[in-house]
Amino acid sequence: MDLTPNTPEFTNFDEDTGRINLDTFRKHYKIPAADIRAICKELNYEIIREGAEQYIVGTNRYNVSNSYYLKHAVYEYRRTMYVNKTKAGDFHEYEIDVEGKGTLQYGVHNLEEEDVKPKTPSIKTAPNKQSPTLLVPLAEVNRGKELMVRRAPVPAAPAPVAAPSGVDALQLLVSALSAAAQAPAPVSTLNPQKTLLEAEEHGFLITTEQLGQVLGLSKGTISSKKSGFRKLGFQFEKVKEGTTTLWKVKRY
């Protein structure tokens, strides 16, 4: 199946080198620079600069064009915030037998461009720092029970070591635990979106401070936001619990 699209966005696509103009591709699909860079990183594609222009370069092992591979990744990312199926070569392609017309092929390769582009204005940027997972279950709030906070797991402490002569064993243990707690965790550029998606799927409510940590904004900035503000492809609605303001997460 030929999966190389023949659409206007690829006028700057070099068939010989397989490179794609980053600015042209990003503007056509209305995808923020931070998001397309994160997608390219996940697909092991590089972004190089030649003069004033930047190009996406690389290869894939599925014998499809780079333009199709990236288009499929954008399509998947817009719906799931992941590109796992694209990386695995599980492309959204299928065949249908139509009487009198034979077998017709459908999928991302001939998908209407408006189905790939966002239906709302694109976000401007996405924070790259890792945010802790601090989520409040909505069911617990509705029943009036004590709020339960699920925290990210603490790295396991190293195996105990016998204290050398003259060293306080308790002091050695405390030092080892402190070092383990400060060990850096693997960073993913898509952690904020994954955390918000988890909050929506499980019906969690997020405190103002927690939402600020996820979005990389200060608590004061979040407090000043109006109910219904949007960021990273999500909409945030204020929910009052007594004098406390919580936030409900919903994709738009």
C-alpha positions as CSV (number, residue, x, y, z in Angstrom):
1,M,0.0,0.0,0.0
2,D,1.4,3.4,-1.0
3,L,1.1,5.5,2.2
4,T,2.8,8.6,0.8
5,P,0.3,11.5,1.0
6,N,0.1,14.0,-1.9
7,T,-1.2,17.0,0.0
8,P,-0.2,20.8,0.0
9,E,1.6,20.7,3.3
10,F,4.5,18.7,1.8
11,T,5.5,21.2,-0.9
12,N,8.7,21.6,1.2
13,F,9.2,17.8,1.5
14,D,12.4,16.6,-0.1
15,E,11.7,13.1,-1.5
16,D,15.4,12.4,-2.1
17,T,16.6,13.1,1.5
18,G,13.3,12.4,3.3
19,R,13.5,15.7,5.2
20,I,10.5,17.9,6.1
21,N,10.4,21.6,6.7
22,L,9.6,21.9,10.4
23,D,7.9,25.3,10.3
24,T,5.7,24.3,7.3
25,F,4.6,21.0,8.9
26,R,4.0,22.5,12.3
27,K,1.9,25.4,11.0
28,H,-0.1,23.2,8.6
29,Y,-1.2,20.9,11.4
30,K,-1.4,23.8,13.9
31,I,0.7,21.9,16.4
32,P,2.9,23.8,19.0
33,A,6.7,23.6,18.6
34,A,7.1,21.9,22.0
35,D,4.7,19.1,21.0
36,I,6.1,18.4,17.5
37,R,9.6,18.3,19.0
38,A,8.5,15.8,21.7
39,I,6.9,13.7,19.0
40,C,10.0,13.7,16.9
41,K,12.1,12.7,19.9
42,E,9.7,9.8,20.5
43,L,10.1,8.7,16.9
44,N,13.9,9.1,17.0
45,Y,13.8,11.8,14.4
46,E,16.2,14.7,14.5
47,I,15.6,18.4,13.9
48,I,18.5,20.1,12.1
49,R,19.0,23.8,11.1
50,E,20.2,25.0,7.7
51,G,20.5,28.7,7.7
52,A,17.1,30.2,8.8
53,E,15.2,26.9,8.2
54,Q,14.8,23.8,10.3
55,Y,14.2,20.3,9.0
56,I,12.9,17.1,10.4
57,V,15.2,14.2,9.3
58,G,15.3,10.5,10.0
59,T,14.1,7.1,8.9
60,N,11.6,4.6,10.0
61,R,11.6,0.8,9.7
62,Y,8.1,0.4,8.2
63,N,8.9,1.4,4.6
64,V,6.5,4.4,4.7
65,S,7.4,8.0,3.9
66,N,8.5,10.4,6.7
67,S,5.5,12.6,5.9
68,Y,3.0,9.8,6.4
69,Y,4.8,8.6,9.6
70,L,4.6,12.1,11.1
71,K,1.1,12.6,10.0
72,H,0.0,9.4,11.6
73,A,1.8,10.3,14.8
74,V,0.0,13.7,14.9
75,Y,-3.3,12.0,14.3
76,E,-2.7,9.5,17.2
77,Y,-1.3,12.2,19.5
78,R,-4.3,14.4,19.0
79,R,-6.6,11.6,20.2
80,T,-4.6,9.8,22.9
81,M,-1.6,12.0,23.7
82,Y,0.6,9.1,22.8
83,V,2.4,7.8,19.7
84,N,2.8,4.2,20.8
85,K,0.9,2.7,17.8
86,T,2.8,4.8,15.4
87,K,6.1,3.6,16.9
88,A,4.9,0.0,16.7
89,G,3.8,0.3,13.1
90,D,0.2,-0.3,14.0
91,F,-1.1,2.2,11.5
92,H,-4.8,3.2,11.2
93,E,-5.3,1.6,7.8
94,Y,-7.9,-0.8,6.6
95,E,-9.6,-2.1,3.5
96,I,-13.3,-2.3,2.6
97,D,-14.9,-4.4,-0.2
98,V,-17.4,-2.3,-2.1
99,E,-19.7,-3.9,-4.6
100,G,-18.9,-2.8,-8.1
101,K,-15.8,-1.0,-7.0
102,G,-13.6,-3.8,-5.6
103,T,-11.4,-3.3,-2.5
104,L,-11.0,0.3,-1.4
105,Q,-8.3,1.4,1.0
106,Y,-9.0,3.9,3.8
107,G,-7.0,5.3,6.7
108,V,-4.7,8.0,7.8
109,H,-3.0,8.2,4.3
110,N,-6.2,9.6,2.8
111,L,-7.7,11.1,5.9
112,E,-9.1,14.6,5.5
113,E,-6.7,17.2,6.8
114,E,-9.3,18.8,9.0
115,D,-9.6,15.5,10.9
116,V,-5.9,15.8,11.8
117,K,-5.9,19.5,12.7
118,P,-7.3,20.6,16.1
119,K,-10.9,21.8,16.1
120,T,-10.0,24.6,18.5
121,P,-7.1,27.1,18.6
122,S,-3.8,25.5,19.2
123,I,-2.1,25.9,22.5
124,K,1.0,28.0,22.5
125,T,3.5,25.9,24.5
126,A,3.8,22.9,26.8
127,P,5.9,22.8,30.0
128,N,8.8,20.4,29.7
129,K,9.6,19.8,33.4
130,Q,8.3,16.7,35.1
131,S,5.4,17.2,37.5
132,P,4.5,14.9,40.4
133,T,1.3,12.9,40.3
134,L,-0.9,14.5,43.0
135,L,-4.6,13.8,42.3
136,V,-7.7,13.9,44.4
137,P,-10.5,11.2,43.7
138,L,-13.8,12.9,42.8
139,A,-15.8,10.1,44.5
140,E,-14.2,10.7,47.8
141,V,-15.0,14.5,47.7
142,N,-18.7,13.7,46.8
143,R,-19.0,11.4,49.8
144,G,-17.5,14.0,52.1
145,K,-14.7,11.7,53.2
146,E,-11.1,12.7,53.9
147,L,-9.3,13.6,50.7
148,M,-6.9,11.0,49.6
149,V,-3.7,12.1,47.8
150,R,-1.9,9.6,45.6
151,R,1.8,10.5,45.4
152,A,4.5,9.4,43.0
153,P,6.4,6.4,44.3
154,V,9.7,7.1,46.2
155,P,12.8,5.4,44.7
156,A,13.8,2.3,46.6
157,A,16.6,2.8,49.1
158,P,19.9,1.1,48.3
159,A,20.9,-2.1,50.1
160,P,22.0,-1.5,53.7
161,V,25.8,-1.3,54.2
162,A,27.6,-2.2,57.4
163,A,28.6,0.9,59.2
164,P,32.4,1.3,59.5
165,S,34.0,1.6,62.8
166,G,33.4,4.9,64.6
167,V,30.3,5.8,62.4
168,D,26.8,6.0,63.8
169,A,24.7,3.3,62.0
170,L,21.6,5.4,62.3
171,Q,23.3,8.4,60.7
172,L,24.5,6.2,57.9
173,L,21.0,4.9,57.3
174,V,19.5,8.5,57.3
175,S,22.1,9.6,54.7
176,A,21.4,6.6,52.5
177,L,17.6,7.3,52.5
178,S,18.2,11.0,51.8
179,A,20.3,10.2,48.8
180,A,17.7,7.8,47.5
181,A,14.9,10.3,47.9
182,Q,16.9,12.9,45.9
183,A,17.7,10.5,43.0
184,P,16.3,12.1,39.8
185,A,13.4,10.3,38.1
186,P,13.2,9.7,34.4
187,V,11.8,12.8,32.6
188,S,9.2,12.6,29.8
189,T,8.2,15.8,28.0
190,L,4.6,14.4,27.8
191,N,4.2,13.9,31.6
192,P,1.9,17.0,32.1
193,Q,-0.5,15.7,29.4
194,K,-0.4,12.1,30.8
195,T,-1.2,13.4,34.3
196,L,-4.2,15.4,33.1
197,L,-5.5,12.5,31.0
198,E,-5.3,10.3,34.0
199,A,-7.2,12.9,36.1
200,E,-10.0,13.0,33.5
201,E,-10.3,9.3,33.0
202,H,-10.5,8.6,36.8
203,G,-12.7,11.6,37.6
204,F,-10.1,13.2,39.9
205,L,-10.3,16.8,41.2
206,I,-7.1,18.7,41.5
207,T,-6.2,21.4,44.0
208,T,-4.9,24.8,42.8
209,E,-1.4,24.0,44.0
210,Q,-1.4,20.6,42.3
211,L,-2.7,22.1,39.0
212,G,0.1,24.7,39.1
213,Q,2.7,21.9,39.5
214,V,1.3,20.0,36.6
215,L,1.1,23.1,34.3
216,G,4.3,24.6,35.5
217,L,2.5,27.7,36.8
218,S,2.5,29.4,40.2
219,K,-0.4,28.9,42.6
220,G,-1.2,32.6,42.3
221,T,-1.5,32.4,38.5
222,I,-3.8,29.4,38.7
223,S,-6.0,31.1,41.4
224,S,-6.4,34.1,39.1
225,K,-7.7,31.9,36.2
226,K,-11.4,31.9,35.5
227,S,-13.4,28.7,35.4
228,G,-13.3,27.1,32.0
229,F,-9.7,28.2,31.0
230,R,-7.9,26.0,28.6
231,K,-4.3,24.7,28.4
232,L,-2.5,21.7,26.9
233,G,-5.7,20.5,25.2
234,F,-7.7,20.4,28.4
235,Q,-10.4,22.6,30.0
236,F,-10.4,23.3,33.7
237,E,-13.7,24.0,35.6
238,K,-13.8,25.3,39.2
239,V,-15.5,23.1,41.8
240,K,-16.2,24.5,45.3
241,E,-15.9,22.3,48.4
242,G,-16.6,24.6,51.3
243,T,-14.1,27.4,51.1
244,T,-11.7,25.3,49.0
245,T,-11.5,25.6,45.2
246,L,-10.7,22.4,43.3
247,W,-10.4,21.9,39.5
248,K,-12.2,19.4,37.3
249,V,-10.2,18.3,34.2
250,K,-11.8,17.7,30.8
251,R,-10.4,17.3,27.3
252,Y,-11.8,19.6,24.6
